[in-house]
Amino acid sequence: MRQDRILNIPAIRRMPTYLHKLLKMQADGKIRVSSTELAEYMNIELIVVRKDISLTGISGQRRVGYDVNELIRYIKNYLGWNTPIEAVLIGAGSLGTALLGYNDFEHYGFCISHVFDSSPEKIGKNIYGRTVRDISEMPECFRDNPPEIAVICVSNTAAQEVADKLVSLGIKYIWNFANVSLQVPPHVVVQREVIAGGLAMLSVKRKQDQEVFNQFQ
């Protein structure tokens, strides 16, 4: 499964957008959806949508499309979102707070159950229904039952130390929002999110457009 996911990273990244559209259709009472509708919504080629959806194992009917509820179920199953995922958040700053307030996580079965920080100003605060706890309490809190995933939203300088603590507590999956490459044992999986990456792509496209425009001036 790990190899399959690695080979299909672009498709996996598109799955939440498919799911968002399907959940909206479900709420509107729509029963069926075609590949063409999804392609138009995503602004991508039809063949790409068909290949993406085929990864989930579902079979559509020609000229009929897919059952909306069934496709939602298949996508969630493919992504592992068909069962609840418990996570812990380290870092209750601006980004951590934004993630706590992201309501769509509930559609993915993703639940941040605990929040930790080292700042006295943040410890004890209630953020979207979670009380921020002192990071020093993590060993006691997770001694017998560590969460599956840890979300790191601390500074770049603190990220590695936090990762080391999480690994020592038995956490094997880390979602890293710090702009640093973490050093972890081979059995630990790190998904690094570089927020500036999207801005870089947009900026390069803007720069290219400006260069083309300037050629004709």
Residue pairs with C-beta under 8 A, 6 or more apart in sequence:
5 12
8 55
11 51
11 52
11 55
12 79
14 42
14 44
14 52
15 52
15 75
15 78
15 79
16 79
16 108
17 42
18 38
18 42
18 52
18 53
18 71
18 75
19 72
19 75
19 76
19 107
19 108
20 104
21 38
21 41
21 42
22 33
22 68
22 71
22 72
22 75
23 72
23 107
25 33
25 68
26 68
26 69
26 72
30 68
31 67
31 68
31 69
32 64
32 65
32 66
32 67
32 68
33 65
33 66
33 68
33 71
34 65
34 66
35 46
35 49
35 50
35 53
35 60
35 65
35 66
36 46
37 65
38 49
38 53
39 45
39 46
39 48
39 49
42 49
53 60
53 66
53 71
55 78
56 71
56 74
56 75
56 77
56 78
57 74
57 78
58 66
58 70
58 71
58 74
60 66
73 82
75 81
76 82
76 108
76 109
79 108
81 108
81 109
81 110
82 109
83 109
84 109
84 111
85 108
85 109
85 110
85 111
85 148
85 149
86 111
86 113
86 147
86 148
86 149
87 110
87 111
87 112
87 113
87 147
87 148
87 149
87 150
87 151
87 175
88 112
88 113
88 114
88 115
88 116
88 138
88 142
88 147
88 149
88 150
88 151
88 171
89 96
89 99
89 100
89 112
89 114
89 115
89 116
89 150
89 151
89 153
90 96
90 115
90 116
90 117
90 135
90 150
90 151
90 152
90 153
90 154
90 162
90 166
91 116
91 117
91 151
91 152
91 153
91 154
91 162
91 177
92 100
92 115
92 116
92 117
92 119
92 122
92 125
92 127
92 132
92 153
93 117
93 122
93 153
93 154
95 153
95 177
96 115
96 117
96 151
96 153
97 127
97 128
99 105
99 112
99 151
99 153
100 112
100 115
100 127
100 128
100 130
101 128
105 111
105 112
112 130
112 151
113 130
113 147
114 130
114 133
114 141
114 147
115 127
115 130
115 131
115 132
115 133
116 132
116 133
116 134
116 135
116 137
116 138
117 123
117 132
117 133
117 134
117 135
118 134
118 135
118 136
118 158
122 132
123 132
123 133
123 134
124 131
124 132
125 131
125 132
126 132
133 141
135 162
135 165
138 165
138 166
138 169
139 165
139 169
142 169
142 170
142 171
143 169
146 169
146 170
146 171
147 171
148 171
148 172
148 173
149 171
149 173
149 174
149 175
150 166
150 171
150 173
150 174
150 175
151 174
151 175
151 177
152 159
152 162
152 163
152 166
152 174
152 175
152 176
152 177
152 178
152 182
153 177
153 178
154 162
154 178
155 178
156 178
156 179
156 180
158 178
159 176
159 178
159 180
159 182
160 180
160 182
160 183
163 174
163 176
163 182
163 183
163 184
163 190
166 174
167 184
167 185
167 188
171 188
172 187
172 188
172 189
173 188
173 189
173 191
174 182
174 184
174 188
174 189
174 190
174 191
175 191
175 193
176 182
176 190
176 191
176 192
176 193
177 193
177 195
179 194
179 195
179 196
181 192
182 190
182 192
184 190
